[in-house]
Amino acid sequence: MEKQNLFKKFIYSQKTAPYVFLLPFAISFLVFFAYSIFDTFVMSFQRVAGGNTEFIGLKNYQVLFNPIFFKALKNSIFYMIVTCCIMIPFPMLLATALNSKSMRCKNMYRSLLFIPALTSVVVAGVVFRLMFGELPNSFMNQLIARFGAEPIIWLRRVPTVWLVLFLLCIWRWTGVNMMYFLSGLQQIPEDLYESASIDGASAIQKFFHITVPLLKPTSVYVLTISIYGGMAMFTESYILFNGNSSPNNIGLTIVGYLYKMGFEQNNIGLGSAIGVVLLCIVLIINVIQLKFNGGIFAKRKEK
């Protein structure tokens, strides 16, 4: 009985209760994330063949830095930059419009914009691949034919490949980012807008002087996950090209190169090295942008 009472006091103690609630997350993080990163880091210095491993030092990293790797990295960085430039201001404007009192049927528009996020990325990729097919009777070629244009081989040219990938990203993720900004807009006091209206501020002035500054925490969060999402893009390209091979590697991403080396060519050590490099790149980019935006290392003001 005494042991049970001591256990109950320990569990219901105000000092220990927070740690008890955090314990499941901590265990999951250590087992499924921290350990995986550590194991990947170790394997990046090994030659892995089935259950046999051999320490080979930096050979995987020496083989890693080749023209194909740099092209995949360039593709991923370009995709990440463009999607960040699109997927922050555009959803913010949509969220602001849907948050307006004059907007009618708000719930309907929110649902319509969010539905694509519920669609499987595999299904979305297949649909876009069929829409932007090479044949003259594909949807987009039929559409441009009405304007007198010749059929386009969409997935074999660099500009059109990126156009398709960006359209797929916008269609699928605009609703998600819009919901984030809508949540942030709910935290802005309405009194600020009313005071600005009394002072004669226009809608544009209120947007740039009230909405944008007060949505900075939400914008930083969306930017952070967009950086990760852009660098980790793989499934869209894989489904769009019906495999991990695209003409002249125009659709190859860094994660696609990891998949090719680690699983298609069964070089787990080299795949692990690619994963470690990718993790370092994403961490560096996010630390820099969080430092620039005041998300970390910010000096606290003295009271």
CORNORSUL-V157583 format. One record per backbone hydrogen bond with DSSP energy under -0.5 kcal/mol. NH is the residue of the N-H (numbers start at 1). CO is the residue of the C=O. Records with the same first field share a line. If there is no record, write none. Layout:
NH = CO + CO
This chain:
5 = 1
6 = 2
7 = 3
8 = 4
9 = 5
10 = 6
11 = 7
12 = 8
13 = 9
17 = 13
18 = 14
20 = 16
21 = 17
22 = 18
23 = 19
24 = 20
26 = 22
27 = 23
28 = 24
29 = 25
30 = 26
31 = 27
32 = 28
33 = 29
34 = 29
35 = 30
37 = 33
38 = 34
39 = 35
40 = 36
41 = 37
42 = 38
43 = 39
44 = 40
45 = 42
46 = 43
47 = 54
48 = 46
49 = 47 + 52
52 = 49
54 = 47
56 = 45
57 = 45
59 = 56
62 = 58
63 = 59
64 = 60
65 = 61
66 = 64
70 = 66
71 = 67
72 = 68
73 = 69
74 = 70
75 = 71
76 = 72
77 = 73
78 = 74
79 = 75
80 = 76
81 = 77
82 = 78
83 = 79
84 = 80
85 = 81
86 = 82
87 = 83
90 = 86
92 = 88
93 = 89
94 = 90
95 = 91
96 = 92
97 = 93
98 = 94
99 = 95
100 = 97
103 = 100
109 = 105
110 = 106
111 = 107
112 = 108
113 = 109
114 = 110
115 = 111
116 = 112
117 = 114
118 = 114 + 115
119 = 115 + 116
124 = 120
125 = 121
126 = 122
127 = 123
128 = 124
129 = 125
130 = 126
131 = 127
132 = 128
133 = 130
138 = 135
140 = 131
142 = 138
143 = 139
144 = 140
145 = 141
146 = 142 + 143
147 = 144
148 = 145
149 = 144
154 = 152
156 = 153
157 = 154
161 = 157
162 = 158
163 = 159
164 = 160
165 = 161
166 = 162
167 = 163
168 = 164
169 = 165
170 = 166
171 = 167
172 = 168
173 = 169
174 = 170
175 = 113
177 = 173
178 = 174
179 = 175
180 = 176
181 = 177
182 = 178
183 = 179
184 = 180
185 = 181
186 = 182
187 = 184
188 = 185
189 = 187
192 = 189
193 = 189
194 = 190
195 = 191
196 = 192
197 = 193
198 = 194
199 = 195
200 = 197
201 = 196
206 = 202
207 = 203
208 = 204
209 = 205
210 = 206
211 = 206
212 = 207
214 = 210
215 = 211
216 = 213
219 = 215
220 = 216
221 = 217
222 = 218
223 = 219
224 = 220
225 = 221
226 = 222
227 = 223
228 = 224
229 = 225
230 = 226
231 = 227
232 = 228
233 = 230
238 = 234
239 = 235
240 = 236
241 = 237
242 = 239
243 = 238
246 = 244
249 = 246
250 = 247
252 = 249
254 = 72
257 = 253
258 = 254
259 = 255
260 = 256
261 = 257
262 = 258
263 = 259
264 = 259
265 = 260
267 = 261
268 = 266
271 = 267
272 = 268
273 = 269
274 = 270
275 = 271
276 = 272
277 = 273
278 = 274
279 = 275
280 = 276
281 = 277
282 = 278
283 = 279
284 = 280
285 = 281
286 = 282
287 = 283
288 = 284
289 = 285
290 = 286
291 = 287
292 = 288
293 = 289
294 = 291
295 = 290
296 = 290
